[in-house]
Amino acid sequence: MGAKRLKAVVFVPERRGVDVAMPEKLAEFLKKFVPYFVGEKSVKALFEGGTPRLVEIANQMGFFPTYNWRRVSMNGWERIAWPALRRDYFVKPAACLHCPAACHRLVRSKKYGVDVDIEYETIFALGGLTGCADPDELIRLNDLADRLGMDTISLGGVLAFAIEAAEDGKLKLEAEWGCGGLAKLIEDIAYRRGVGDILADGVKIAAERLGVGEAAVHVRGLEPAGYDPRVLKGMALNYAIGYRGADHLATMAYAIDIGGYAGGPQSLGEEKVRAVAHMEEASAVFDSLVLCKFGRGVYDMYPGGRGFEIAAELLTYVTGEDWSAKSLREAALRIINLTRVLNLKMGAGPDGLPERFFKPVRFEEREYVLTRGELEAALRSYYALRGWDEEGRPRPETLRELQLDFLLSPP
């Protein structure tokens, strides 16, 4: 959309109601489902602390990216963790329409007189990556990014990249590690003023213009979310295969890693590959049915769960079409293969990770290492599971089996 200078697509409904094919069966399903939803453990956790509760978990487990991915825990992180924000800055919870989870955390900086709906990813990106542990400054930067229409994950990645590039003599900046100068730099990026013009297109293009190597942390031009893949190794595969780039929602592998499933956070073997692939299929279903991915526990979408059966049942009641777990999974596989072919046609590049992720990182008394051999083995297993060739291209027989024959011939 951005390349076509399209800002938005707006749908104007004639009424608030939504027609469903089987209203009685849907009502019967919801009568049982909603009480379970409200009491489910992950929903309770979100209601109690939203996503900011992850700041504490990330720093205790050692996957909180700091100083442009050179460390995995930050000094002073307690100041921007949920207990501190709840005590001194919390205003109220909020929710998406009709959702009982109410995971949004509205916080207020009295110093700057601004309220924001703060999230873990923003705290990691504008706080952790830049070393900014001041809650008032973090809320101010969050508000500034919101008002300027900037994604906070990519913005934090760009700010951290710029500070490191300045350390290496590639840029002249007033901003520095901590919080100093960040607000002005954000405005300069938004309005393309001075060095902001170099940074405005993201880390990938800025690095190419400046001739910077290892400091450029991105996959396919997208700056990663807040989960270090040297500590949470399922995220190494997630970032490498993500069709949008280093997007944590490509497979939600962080939930597998943090939860200790499929061999634990340091595993990147066959079991973890299968789990990540399963969650990629689940992600395609969530995106297509417009379900919140925080509901992965509610809908039992983890490997071995009944998630596809539950989603198929709901889809049948709403549409009147006969959906099953098998047909829904096939639809997910079509989405994944179609997206892969589109990326190949558009020259998105091979699956891989930035150089920095192959550098060891220490947390407490342990060194965490992700090797190229580990990632390459995981990719080979993933490609074989998907029915793709050694370079990650869907095989003709795979596309035929999924009724995607039209992709075999040029347009």
C-alpha positions in Angstrom: 0.0 0.0 0.0 2.8 2.4 0.9 4.6 1.9 -2.4 1.3 2.8 -4.2 0.9 5.8 -1.9 -2.4 4.4 -0.6 -3.0 5.5 3.0 -6.1 3.5 3.9 -9.1 1.4 2.8 -12.3 2.3 4.5 -15.4 0.2 4.8 -18.6 1.9 5.9 -21.2 -0.6 7.2 -24.9 0.1 6.9 -25.6 -1.3 10.4 -23.8 -2.6 13.4 -25.2 -6.2 13.3 -23.4 -9.1 11.6 -25.4 -11.9 9.9 -24.3 -15.5 10.6 -25.4 -18.6 8.9 -26.2 -20.7 12.1 -27.0 -18.2 14.9 -28.5 -20.7 17.3 -25.4 -23.0 17.1 -23.1 -20.1 17.4 -24.9 -18.8 20.5 -24.8 -22.3 22.0 -21.0 -22.4 21.4 -20.4 -19.0 22.9 -22.5 -19.7 25.9 -19.9 -22.3 26.9 -16.9 -20.6 25.4 -17.0 -17.1 26.9 -16.9 -18.2 30.6 -13.9 -20.4 29.7 -12.3 -17.5 27.8 -12.6 -15.1 30.8 -11.0 -17.7 33.2 -8.2 -18.9 31.0 -4.8 -18.4 32.5 -3.2 -16.4 29.7 -6.2 -14.1 29.6 -5.9 -13.6 33.4 -2.3 -12.7 33.0 -3.0 -10.2 30.2 -5.7 -8.6 32.3 -3.4 -8.3 35.3 -0.4 -6.8 33.5 -0.9 -6.6 29.7 2.1 -7.1 27.6 4.4 -4.9 29.8 4.6 -7.8 32.2 7.0 -9.4 29.7 9.7 -6.8 30.6 10.3 -8.5 33.9 10.2 -12.0 32.3 12.6 -11.0 29.5 15.2 -9.5 31.8 15.0 -12.5 34.2 15.3 -15.0 31.4 17.9 -12.9 29.5 16.2 -12.3 26.1 15.6 -8.5 26.5 17.5 -6.9 23.6 19.5 -3.9 24.8 22.0 -1.4 23.2 21.2 -2.5 19.6 21.2 -6.2 20.4 24.6 -6.3 22.1 23.2 -7.3 25.5 20.1 -9.2 26.6 19.3 -7.4 29.9 19.4 -3.8 30.8 20.6 -2.1 34.0 17.7 -0.3 35.6 15.1 -2.4 33.8 13.0 -2.5 37.0 12.1 1.2 36.4 10.3 0.4 33.2 8.8 -3.0 34.2 5.2 -3.4 35.0 5.3 -3.3 38.8 6.9 0.2 38.6 4.6 1.4 35.9 1.6 0.1 37.7 2.6 1.9 40.9 3.5 5.3 39.6 2.0 5.7 36.1 -1.0 3.3 35.5 -4.3 5.0 34.7 -6.7 2.2 33.7 -6.9 -1.0 31.5 -8.7 -0.8 28.2 -9.8 -3.4 25.7 -10.5 -4.0 22.0 -14.2 -4.0 21.2 -16.1 -6.7 23.2 -12.9 -8.4 24.5 -13.0 -9.4 28.1 -9.2 -9.6 28.4 -8.7 -5.8 28.6 -4.9 -6.2 28.0 -4.3 -2.6 27.1 -2.4 -0.6 29.8 -3.0 3.2 29.7 -0.2 5.0 31.5 0.3 8.7 32.2 3.4 10.9 32.5 2.5 13.8 34.8 5.9 15.3 33.9 4.9 15.6 30.2 1.1 15.6 30.6 0.6 12.7 28.1 -1.2 9.4 28.2 -0.3 6.4 26.1 -1.3 2.8 25.7 2.0 1.2 26.4 3.1 -2.2 25.1 6.1 -4.6 25.7 7.4 -4.0 22.2 7.5 -0.3 22.6 9.2 -0.6 26.0 11.8 -2.9 24.5 12.4 -0.9 21.3 12.4 2.7 22.6 13.7 1.7 26.0 15.8 -1.4 25.8 17.5 -0.9 22.4 18.4 2.7 23.2 19.2 2.1 26.9 16.5 4.5 28.0 15.2 3.4 31.5 13.3 6.6 32.4 9.5 5.9 32.4 8.6 9.6 31.8 10.9 9.8 28.8 9.7 6.4 27.5 6.0 7.5 27.7 6.9 10.8 26.0 8.7 9.0 23.1 5.8 6.6 22.8 3.4 9.5 22.5 5.6 11.3 20.0 5.8 8.2 17.8 2.1 7.7 17.9 1.4 11.3 17.0 3.8 11.1 14.1 2.4 7.7 12.9 5.6 5.8 13.4 6.0 2.1 14.2 7.8 1.9 17.6 9.6 -1.4 16.9 11.2 -0.2 13.7 11.7 3.3 15.2 13.6 1.8 18.2 15.7 -0.3 15.8 16.6 2.8 13.8 17.5 4.9 16.9 19.8 2.3 18.3 21.4 1.7 14.9 22.0 5.5 14.6 23.6 5.8 18.0 26.0 2.9 17.3 26.8 4.2 13.9 27.6 7.6 15.5 29.9 5.7 17.9 31.7 4.3 14.9 32.1 7.7 13.3 29.5 7.1 10.6 27.1 9.8 11.7 27.1 12.9 13.8 24.3 12.9 16.4 23.1 14.7 19.5 21.3 11.6 20.6 23.2 9.0 22.8 22.6 5.8 24.8 20.1 6.5 27.5 17.3 9.0 26.7 19.2 12.1 25.7 18.4 13.6 22.3 16.0 10.8 21.2 12.9 13.0 21.0 14.6 15.5 18.6 16.0 12.6 16.6 12.5 11.1 16.2 11.2 14.4 14.9 14.1 14.7 12.6 13.4 11.3 11.1 9.7 12.1 10.7 10.4 15.3 8.9 13.6 14.1 7.2 15.7 16.8 8.7 19.5 16.4 8.6 20.6 12.9 9.5 16.9 12.1 9.9 16.7 11.9 6.1 19.3 9.1 6.1 17.4 7.2 8.8 13.8 7.7 7.6 13.7 4.6 5.3 14.8 2.2 8.0 17.9 0.4 9.1 18.5 -1.6 5.9 18.6 1.4 3.5 20.4 3.7 6.1 23.1 1.0 6.5 23.6 0.8 2.7 24.0 4.5 2.4 26.4 4.8 5.3 28.4 1.6 4.6 27.6 0.1 8.0 27.7 -3.7 8.5 27.1 -5.5 11.7 25.1 -2.7 13.4 22.4 -3.1 10.8 20.0 -5.6 12.5 17.1 -6.5 10.2 15.7 -9.3 8.1 14.4 -8.4 4.7 14.5 -4.7 5.7 12.3 -5.2 8.8 13.7 -4.5 12.3 13.2 -7.4 14.8 10.8 -7.5 17.7 11.9 -7.9 21.3 13.1 -11.5 21.6 16.8 -12.3 21.2 17.2 -15.5 19.0 20.4 -16.5 20.7 18.4 -17.1 23.9 15.0 -18.0 22.4 16.2 -20.1 19.5 12.7 -20.8 18.0 12.8 -17.1 17.2 15.9 -17.7 15.0 13.7 -19.7 12.6 10.8 -17.4 13.0 12.8 -14.3 12.0 14.6 -16.1 9.2 11.4 -17.4 7.4 9.1 -14.5 8.3 7.6 -13.3 5.0 7.5 -9.7 6.2 11.0 -10.0 7.7 11.9 -10.2 11.4 8.2 -10.2 12.5 7.5 -12.0 15.8 3.9 -12.7 14.7 5.0 -14.7 11.7 5.0 -17.9 13.8 4.6 -16.6 17.5 7.6 -18.9 18.2 8.4 -16.7 21.3 5.4 -18.3 23.0 6.8 -21.7 22.4 10.3 -20.7 23.6 9.2 -18.8 26.7 6.8 -21.6 27.7 9.6 -24.1 27.5 7.8 -26.2 24.8 9.4 -28.4 22.1 12.7 -28.9 23.9 12.9 -25.6 25.7 14.2 -22.1 24.6 17.7 -23.3 23.6 16.4 -26.1 21.3 16.4 -25.7 17.6 16.0 -29.3 16.6 13.3 -31.2 14.8 10.7 -30.9 17.5 11.1 -27.1 17.7 11.0 -26.9 13.9 7.7 -28.8 13.8 6.3 -26.6 16.6 7.3 -23.4 14.8 5.7 -24.6 11.5 2.5 -25.5 13.4 2.4 -22.0 14.9 3.0 -20.5 11.5 -0.1 -22.3 10.3 -2.0 -21.2 13.3 -0.9 -17.6 12.6 -2.3 -17.8 9.1 -5.6 -18.9 10.6 -5.7 -16.2 13.2 -4.9 -13.5 10.6 -7.5 -14.8 8.1 -10.3 -15.2 10.7 -9.3 -11.8 12.3 -8.7 -13.4 15.8 -6.3 -11.9 18.3 -3.1 -14.0 18.5 -3.1 -13.5 22.3 -6.0 -16.0 22.1 -3.7 -18.8 21.1 -4.2 -20.4 24.6 -7.9 -19.7 24.6 -8.4 -21.4 21.2 -6.0 -24.2 22.2 -3.8 -23.4 19.2 -0.5 -24.8 20.5 0.9 -28.0 19.0 -1.2 -31.0 20.1 -4.2 -28.8 20.9 -7.7 -28.7 19.3 -7.2 -25.2 17.9 -8.0 -26.0 14.3 -11.1 -28.0 15.3 -12.4 -25.1 17.4 -11.7 -22.5 14.6 -13.3 -24.7 12.0 -16.4 -25.1 14.1 -16.7 -21.3 14.6 -16.1 -20.7 10.9 -18.8 -23.2 9.9 -21.4 -21.6 12.2 -20.6 -18.1 10.8 -20.4 -18.9 7.1 -22.6 -22.0 6.7 -19.8 -23.7 4.8 -18.6 -27.1 5.9 -15.1 -26.5 7.5 -13.0 -29.1 9.2 -9.6 -29.0 11.0 -8.1 -30.6 7.8 -9.6 -28.2 5.4 -8.7 -25.2 7.5 -5.1 -26.4 7.8 -5.0 -26.8 4.0 -6.1 -23.2 3.7 -3.3 -22.1 6.0 -0.8 -24.1 3.9 -2.1 -22.4 0.7 -1.6 -19.0 2.4 2.0 -19.9 3.4 2.9 -21.3 0.0 1.3 -18.5 -1.9 3.1 -15.9 0.2 6.4 -17.7 -0.3 6.0 -17.7 -4.0 5.1 -14.0 -4.0 8.2 -13.2 -2.0 10.3 -15.2 -4.4 8.8 -13.4 -7.4 9.4 -10.0 -5.7 13.0 -10.8 -4.9 12.7 -10.7 -1.1 15.9 -12.6 -0.8 17.0 -15.9 0.9 16.1 -16.8 4.5 18.7 -15.8 7.0 19.6 -13.6 9.9 21.8 -10.5 10.5 25.5 -11.0 11.4 25.0 -9.8 15.0 22.8 -12.8 15.9 25.7 -15.1 15.3 27.9 -13.3 17.8 27.9 -14.7 21.4 26.1 -12.8 24.1 26.5 -13.3 27.8 23.7 -13.3 30.5 24.7 -13.8 34.1 27.2 -16.6 34.1 26.3 -18.2 30.7 27.3 -17.5 27.1 24.5 -17.9 24.5 25.5 -18.7 21.0 23.5 -19.3 17.8 25.6 -20.9 15.1 25.1 -20.8 11.3 25.0 -24.6 11.3 22.1 -24.7 13.7 20.1 -22.2 11.6 20.9 -24.0 8.4 19.9 -27.4 9.8 16.6 -25.9 11.0 15.9 -24.4 7.7 16.6 -27.7 5.9 14.2 -29.4 8.2 11.6 -26.7 7.8 11.9 -26.8 4.0 11.5 -30.6 3.9 8.4 -30.3 6.2 6.8 -27.8 3.9 7.6 -29.7 0.7 10.0 -27.1 -0.6 13.4 -27.6 -2.3 16.8 -27.0 -0.6 16.6 -23.2 -1.4 13.2 -22.8 0.1 11.2 -22.9 -3.1 7.9 -24.7 -3.1 8.1 -27.9 -5.3 5.7 -28.2 -8.2 4.0 -31.3 -6.6 3.5 -29.3 -3.4 1.7 -26.5 -5.2 -0.4 -29.0 -7.2 -1.5 -30.8 -4.0 -2.6 -27.5 -2.6 -4.5 -26.5 -5.8 -2.0 -23.7 -6.5 -1.2 -25.0 -10.0 -1.7 -21.5 -11.4 1.6 -20.4 -9.7 3.5 -22.9 -11.9 3.0 -20.9 -15.1 4.1 -17.2 -15.6 1.3 -14.6 -15.5 
